[in-house]
Amino acid sequence: MQSQDVAPRPAPASGSAAEPVVDVEQAEAALVEHYPRLVRLAYLVLPPGLGRNRRVLTAHALTQRALPRGRTATPVIPAQPDGSEGDPGYAFVRLQVVRTALEAGLPLRRKAWPKRSQLPPLLPQVWGLRLFPRSGGADELALDQRLSALTGPARAAYVLRGLEKLPDSDVRALLTAAGVADADAALDEADSAQAEYALLDSPEFDPCSLQARPTDLMRRRQHMKAALAAAAAVAVCGALLGMPGDGWGPDGAAAPPYAQNPAAKAALDPALLLKVPAAAWESSARTDFSVWPARGDLTGDSALLRRALAVWARPGETVQVSATPGTPSGGPSGPPQLLYAGTVDNARVVILYDGLRIVRYAEPRDNTKGAALDFARVDGAGRAEASAVVLGRADGNVRYLTAPWVTKAADRDLLKPGSDATGLALTGGTTAPMAGPAQSGPCTSWNVLQLTDASGTRLLTDLGELVPARLTTGRPGSVKDASGADALRAWAPYACSLGAMRSAGVRSVNAWAYATQPLPDASGTASWICTRAETWQGGGERVLAQFHTPGGPYGAVAAKAENVPACGAKDPQVLAGVLWKSGAGTWYLLAAGSRGTSSINASGGVRATANGHLLAAKAKQGAQAELKGTLEDGRTVSGLR
């Protein structure tokens, strides 16, 4: 296709009385009234090489953008004879349509920015469809081919003659105002095409009466896949480009960052970790984890601390993450407190505290593969519960980090109440390794940690979590640490039952001897004890009612329950029963309630009633009974199952 230069638009002489002023409302009225003709004009002037679909969309876009931005003066441009003569609004929008349609046909230049009309229109857009006018006959096709051979200005001259019915003088003036450098040449070139002006009104050239067909479906599918792949690549590149250059790279097992807002950055900055002075606990009114000083030989290792914080915020797929029940495992909301950073056996360990949780990060000493992250909820911890944290476990041994107020540590076997405790060396608050409780096999020992400070001695047991559980004895509501000889003897038969409370987020376990019962057939006196495990989350409590006969090494679990108030401070009442065989070979149903039980009734496989808080009735082997007790205040309690 030949081309002809379009000169810059001449500036109109504003303020002249001979030039009418056009405002937006006037131009819009003309555009709406004559919209089909203006769009047809644009469609015919646009180069056919654009393709019918793009020509349609571009014609509509150019026409809709023909409105002035404000009040403007229009040159003396001939108006359309039929119905718009003397209408400056129509003259203005027609001039704009012709100008932008001619600009759309100009070739793109390397050293110049393209004009808006030279680019594909942003609006309107129709996704998944191709739009084009209805097909005409052979005459229309031949005319379209002849018009495509003309230059843009010549094609505009031909269309203005035939569609707008303008004389050559008016066409010349309009083309000149539209920026055509040589309007006479354009008219001469238009003369070379056969004058078949009536065909310009045919449906072949009507971009307002359209047909719709789908686009190339296979190509569209390929483009969609390519677009998705490109979007994924952009997201990855954006994440990489968004990574700060101050050390986020060597994060070990951490996953890619998900947020980099100021609060998140502060929480991941090892320089902002809270480190409490060593003597702060001595003058503080609080005695919990918040006054623990930072200890360990790696508290100055910024790279290790950065990795620990990063893995906490966003653990990767290879990180082994564990959390006690009811413990949120999200990242820190701000800079946490550093409790420990050091080497423990064959690992580097970091322990952090955020006011709600204790978090332990551990990685192998030689690399960062196989990192582990453990969470434990510790909100509301007091002096007793904040006495120790598990540093690590290896070869069946446990090593603890103790509170700064702990003065002595020892290892005690709970199954041997008469034996002495074995002292544990304390180095910078870290204990020497001690044997942990039996994990499997027969329970022949149950080792617990015995700690001493200015307030007394207490026992803590490892239940497979970061914070050991406190052991107590006594009636619910008035419990005390299991430290004296009587408490050790009370716990000894029931120590192995602690294994049923592992990994439950246990805060403390209390053993309460709620009843003693003379056995039938002169078999001695049995003890009834209730062990209740309180949790950090305040739910999921586990209650065991256990029965211990004279001379027996272990207690037998008679009943158990979860999420019940029985045997607790809110409701210390408890009732349980067991089938027992005497030395004479007789089977009995034995039941005992706590103090305040006025009567016990058994139904089902065994029917019996007894006044008071004890019941003994003959039964058959394997019999099952329902127990119900009546309290002195008239309330009833059911037996634990």
Residue pairs with C-beta under 8 A, 6 or more apart in sequence:
1 47
1 49
1 148
1 149
1 151
2 149
2 150
2 151
3 105
3 106
3 107
3 151
3 152
4 151
4 152
4 153
4 154
4 180
4 181
4 182
4 185
4 186
5 181
5 182
6 102
6 103
6 106
6 152
6 153
6 178
6 179
6 180
6 181
7 179
7 180
7 181
8 179
9 99
9 177
9 178
9 179
10 75
10 176
10 177
10 179
12 19
12 73
12 74
12 75
13 19
13 73
14 73
15 73
16 73
18 76
19 73
19 74
19 75
19 76
20 73
20 74
20 88
21 71
21 72
21 73
21 74
21 88
22 68
22 71
22 72
22 73
22 74
22 88
22 89
22 92
23 68
23 70
23 71
23 72
24 67
24 68
24 69
24 70
24 71
26 88
26 89
27 66
27 67
27 68
27 89
27 92
27 93
28 67
28 89
29 89
30 84
30 87
30 89
30 90
30 92
30 93
31 38
31 63
31 64
31 66
31 67
31 89
31 93
33 84
33 90
34 80
34 84
34 90
34 93
35 63
35 208
36 206
36 208
37 80
37 163
38 63
38 66
38 93
38 94
38 97
39 59
39 60
39 63
39 207
39 208
40 59
40 163
40 200
40 205
40 206
40 207
40 208
41 94
41 97
41 98
41 101
41 159
41 160
41 163
41 164
42 58
42 59
42 60
42 62
42 63
42 97
42 100
42 101
42 207
43 55
43 56
43 59
43 133
43 205
43 207
44 147
44 155
44 159
44 163
44 200
44 205
45 97
45 98
45 101
45 102
45 105
45 152
45 155
45 156
45 159
46 55
46 58
46 59
46 62
46 101
46 104
46 105
47 104
47 105
47 148
47 152
47 155
48 55
48 144
48 147
48 148
49 148
50 58
50 104
52 132
52 133
53 130
53 131
53 132
54 120
55 207
56 131
56 132
56 133
56 207
56 210
57 120
57 121
57 124
57 125
57 126
57 131
58 104
58 117
58 120
58 121
59 101
59 207
60 121
60 124
60 207
61 121
61 122
61 123
61 124
62 97
62 100
62 101
62 104
62 117
62 121
63 93
63 97
64 123
65 96
65 100
65 116
66 92
66 93
66 96
66 97
66 100
67 93
68 92
72 92
74 88
74 91
74 92
74 95
75 95
75 177
76 173
77 91
77 92
77 94
77 95
77 173
77 174
77 177
78 91
78 166
78 170
78 173
78 174
79 85
79 86
79 87
79 88
79 90
79 91
80 87
80 90
80 94
80 164
80 165
80 166
81 165
81 166
82 165
84 90
84 91
94 164
94 174
95 174
95 177
95 178
98 156
98 160
98 174
98 175
98 178
99 178
99 179
100 117
101 117
101 152
101 156
102 152
102 153
102 156
102 178
102 179
102 180
103 115
103 117
103 118
103 179
104 115
104 117
104 118
105 152
106 115
106 118
106 152
108 114
108 118
126 212
128 214
128 215
128 220
129 212
129 213
129 214
129 215
130 212
130 213
130 214
130 215
131 210
131 211
131 212
132 210
132 211
132 213
133 203
133 204
133 205
133 206
133 207
133 209
133 210
133 211
134 203
134 204
134 206
134 209
134 210
134 211
135 204
136 199
136 202
136 203
136 204
136 205
137 204
139 196
139 199
140 199
140 202
140 204
140 205
141 204
143 196
143 199
143 200
144 204
144 205
146 193
146 194
147 155
147 158
147 193
149 193
150 158
150 189
150 190
150 192
150 193
151 186
151 189
153 175
153 180
153 182
153 183
153 185
153 186
153 189
154 185
154 186
154 187
154 189
154 190
154 193
155 190
156 175
156 178
156 180
156 186
157 171
157 175
157 183
157 186
157 187
157 189
157 190
158 190
158 193
159 200
160 166
160 170
160 171
160 174
160 175
161 168
161 171
161 190
161 195
161 197
162 195
162 196
162 197
162 198
162 200
163 197
163 200
163 201
166 174
168 187
171 183
171 187
172 183
172 184
172 187
173 183
175 183
175 186
176 183
180 186
199 205
203 209
239 256
239 257
242 257
242 260
243 249
243 257
244 260
244 265
247 303
247 306
248 257
248 310
250 303
250 306
250 307
251 306
251 307
251 310
251 311
252 307
252 310
252 311
252 363
252 368
252 371
253 307
253 311
253 315
253 316
253 318
253 319
253 363
253 368
253 369
253 371
254 307
254 310
254 311
254 313
254 314
254 315
254 316
255 314
255 315
255 316
255 317
256 314
257 314
258 314
263 333
263 334
264 313
264 331
266 272
266 334
266 335
267 309
267 313
267 331
267 332
267 333
267 334
267 335
267 336
268 306
268 309
268 310
268 313
269 309
269 335
270 302
270 305
270 306
270 309
271 302
272 335
273 294
273 305
273 309
273 335
273 336
273 337
273 338
273 352
274 335
274 336
274 337
274 338
275 293
275 294
275 299
275 337
275 338
276 290
276 291
276 292
276 293
276 294
276 337
277 293
278 293
278 404
280 291
280 293
281 287
281 291
281 292
281 293
281 403
281 404
281 405
284 291
287 382
287 383
287 386
287 403
287 405
288 381
288 382
288 383
288 385
288 386
289 337
289 339
289 353
289 358
289 378
289 381
289 386
290 337
290 353
290 355
291 404
292 337
292 339
292 353
292 386
292 403
292 404
293 404
294 337
294 338
294 339
294 340
294 341
295 339
295 340
295 342
295 401
295 428
295 429
295 430
296 340
296 341
296 342
296 343
296 349
296 428
297 341
297 342
297 343
298 304
298 341
298 342
298 343
298 348
298 350
299 338
299 340
299 341
299 342
301 341
304 341
304 348
304 350
305 338
305 341
305 350
307 361
307 363
307 368
307 371
308 341
308 350
308 352
308 361
309 332
309 336
309 352
311 319
311 361
311 371
311 373
312 331
312 332
312 352
312 359
312 361
312 373
313 331
313 332
314 331
315 321
315 373
318 369
318 370
318 371
319 371
319 372
319 373
320 370
320 371
320 372
320 373
321 329
321 372
321 373
321 374
321 375
322 372
322 373
322 374
322 375
323 329
323 374
323 375
323 376
324 375
324 376
324 377
324 465
324 466
324 503
324 504
324 505
324 536
324 537
325 504
325 505
325 535
325 537
325 540
326 377
326 505
326 535
326 536
326 537
326 538
326 539
326 540
327 357
327 375
327 376
327 377
327 505
327 536
327 537
328 356
328 357
328 375
329 375
332 352
332 354
333 354
334 354
336 352
336 353
336 354
336 359
337 352
337 353
337 354
337 355
338 350
338 351
338 352
339 351
339 352
339 353
339 358
339 389
339 401
340 349
340 350
340 351
340 389
340 391
340 401
341 348
341 349
341 350
341 351
342 348
342 349
342 430
343 349
343 365
344 362
344 391
344 392
344 399
344 430
345 392
345 394
345 399
345 433
346 364
346 365
346 394
347 362
347 363
347 364
347 365
347 392
348 362
348 363
348 364
348 365
349 360
349 361
349 362
349 391
349 392
350 360
350 361
350 362
351 358
351 359
351 360
351 361
351 389
351 391
351 401
352 358
352 359
352 360
352 361
353 359
353 378
355 379
356 377
356 378
356 379
357 375
357 376
357 377
357 378
357 379
358 375
358 376
358 378
358 389
358 466
358 467
359 373
359 374
359 375
359 376
360 372
360 373
360 374
360 389
360 390
360 391
360 466
361 371
361 372
361 373
362 371
362 372
362 373
362 374
362 392
363 369
363 370
363 371
363 372
364 370
374 465
374 466
375 466
376 465
376 466
376 467
376 505
376 536
377 505
377 536
377 537
378 385
378 386
378 467
378 536
379 536
380 536
381 467
383 403
383 405
383 453
383 455
384 458
384 470
384 481
385 467
385 470
385 507
385 508
386 403
387 402
387 403
387 406
387 451
387 453
387 458
387 460
387 470
388 400
388 401
388 402
388 403
388 406
388 449
388 451
388 460
388 467
388 468
389 400
389 401
389 466
389 467
390 398
390 399
390 400
390 401
390 462
390 465
390 466
390 467
390 468
391 399
391 400
391 401
391 430
392 398
392 399
393 399
393 436
394 433
396 435
396 436
396 439
397 433
397 434
397 435
397 436
398 433
398 434
398 435
398 436
398 449
398 462
399 430
399 431
399 432
399 433
399 434
400 409
400 430
400 431
400 434
400 449
400 468
401 429
401 430
401 431
402 409
402 426
402 429
402 430
402 431
402 451
403 429
403 453
404 429
405 453
405 454
406 426
406 429
406 451
406 452
406 453
407 452
407 453
407 454
408 423
408 426
408 451
408 452
409 423
409 424
409 425
409 426
409 431
409 449
409 450
409 451
409 452
410 421
410 422
410 423
410 424
410 449
410 450
410 451
410 452
411 421
411 422
411 423
411 424
411 434
411 435
411 447
411 448
411 449
411 450
412 419
412 421
412 422
412 447
412 448
412 449
412 450
412 459
412 488
413 419
413 445
413 446
413 447
413 448
414 446
414 447
414 448
414 459
414 461
414 471
414 488
414 491
414 492
414 495
415 443
415 444
415 445
415 446
415 492
415 495
415 496
416 445
416 492
417 485
417 488
417 489
417 491
417 492
421 450
422 434
424 431
424 432
424 434
424 449
425 431
425 432
431 449
434 447
434 449
435 445
435 447
436 447
436 462
437 445
437 446
437 447
437 448
437 461
437 462
437 463
437 498
437 499
438 444
438 445
438 446
438 496
438 499
443 495
443 496
443 499
443 554
446 461
446 495
446 496
446 498
448 459
448 460
448 461
448 462
448 471
449 459
449 460
449 461
449 462
449 468
450 457
450 458
450 459
450 460
450 483
451 457
451 458
451 460
456 481
456 483
457 481
457 483
458 470
458 471
458 481
458 482
458 483
459 470
459 471
459 481
459 482
459 483
460 468
460 469
460 470
460 471
461 468
461 469
461 471
461 498
461 509
462 468
463 469
463 498
463 501
463 502
463 503
463 504
463 506
464 502
464 503
465 503
465 505
465 506
469 498
469 501
469 506
469 507
469 508
469 509
469 533
470 481
470 507
470 508
470 509
471 481
471 482
471 491
471 508
471 509
471 510
471 511
472 479
472 480
472 481
472 482
472 508
472 509
472 510
472 511
473 479
473 480
473 482
473 486
473 487
473 490
473 491
473 510
473 511
473 512
474 480
474 510
474 512
475 512
475 514
475 572
476 510
476 512
476 532
476 567
476 568
476 569
476 572
477 569
477 572
479 510
479 512
480 487
481 487
482 488
482 490
482 491
482 511
490 511
490 513
490 529
491 511
493 527
493 529
493 546
493 548
493 552
493 553
493 554
493 555
494 511
494 529
494 531
494 544
494 546
494 548
494 554
494 555
496 554
497 531
497 544
497 546
497 555
497 557
498 509
498 531
500 542
500 544
500 557
500 560
501 509
501 533
501 542
504 533
504 535
504 540
504 542
505 535
505 536
505 537
505 540
506 533
506 534
506 535
506 536
506 542
507 534
507 535
507 536
508 533
508 534
509 531
509 532
509 533
509 534
510 531
510 532
510 534
511 529
511 530
511 531
512 529
512 530
512 531
512 532
512 567
512 572
513 527
513 528
513 529
514 528
514 529
514 530
514 567
514 574
514 592
514 594
514 595
515 527
515 528
515 592
515 593
515 594
515 595
515 613
515 614
516 525
516 526
516 527
516 528
517 525
517 526
517 527
517 528
517 590
517 592
517 614
517 616
518 524
518 525
519 525
519 526
519 549
519 550
519 580
519 582
519 590
519 616
520 582
520 586
520 588
520 616
521 582
521 583
521 584
521 586
523 549
523 550
523 582
523 583
524 549
524 550
524 551
525 550
526 547
526 548
526 549
526 550
526 580
526 590
527 547
527 548
527 555
528 545
528 546
528 547
528 548
528 558
528 576
528 592
529 545
529 546
529 548
529 555
530 543
530 544
530 545
530 546
530 566
530 567
530 574
530 576
530 594
531 543
531 544
531 546
532 541
532 542
532 543
532 544
532 567
532 568
533 541
533 542
533 543
534 541
534 568
535 541
539 563
540 562
540 563
541 562
541 563
541 564
541 568
542 560
542 561
542 562
543 560
543 561
543 562
543 564
543 566
543 567
543 568
543 574
543 640
544 557
544 559
544 560
545 557
545 558
545 559
545 560
545 567
545 574
545 576
545 640
546 555
546 556
546 557
546 558
547 555
547 556
547 558
547 576
547 578
547 580
547 590
548 554
548 555
548 556
549 580
556 578
558 576
558 577
558 578
558 640
559 576
559 577
559 578
559 639
559 640
559 641
560 640
560 641
561 640
561 641
564 640
565 571
566 573
566 574
566 637
566 640
567 574
567 594
572 594
573 593
573 594
573 596
573 597
573 629
573 631
573 635
573 637
574 593
574 594
574 637
574 640
575 591
575 592
575 593
575 594
575 597
575 600
575 627
575 628
575 629
575 637
575 638
575 639
575 640
576 591
576 592
576 627
576 639
576 640
577 589
577 590
577 591
577 592
577 602
577 615
577 625
577 627
577 639
578 589
578 590
578 591
579 587
579 588
579 589
579 590
579 619
579 621
579 622
579 623
580 587
580 588
580 589
580 590
581 587
581 588
581 621
582 588
586 618
587 618
587 619
587 620
587 621
587 623
588 616
588 617
588 618
588 619
589 602
589 606
589 608
589 615
589 616
589 617
589 618
589 619
589 623
589 625
590 615
590 616
591 600
591 602
591 610
591 614
591 615
591 616
591 627
591 639
592 613
592 614
592 615
593 600
593 613
593 614
593 629
593 637
594 613
595 613
596 613
596 631
596 632
596 633
597 612
597 613
597 629
597 630
597 631
597 632
597 637
598 611
598 612
598 613
598 630
598 631
598 632
599 609
599 610
599 611
599 612
599 629
599 630
600 609
600 610
600 612
600 613
600 614
600 615
600 627
600 628
600 629
600 630
601 608
601 609
601 627
601 628
601 629
601 630
602 608
602 609
602 615
602 617
602 625
602 626
602 627
603 625
603 626
603 628
604 623
604 624
604 625
604 626
605 619
605 620
605 623
605 624
605 625
606 617
606 619
606 623
606 625
607 625
608 615
608 617
609 615
610 616
610 617
613 629
619 625
626 638
626 639
627 638
627 639
628 636
628 637
628 638
628 639
629 636
629 637
629 638
629 639
630 636
631 637
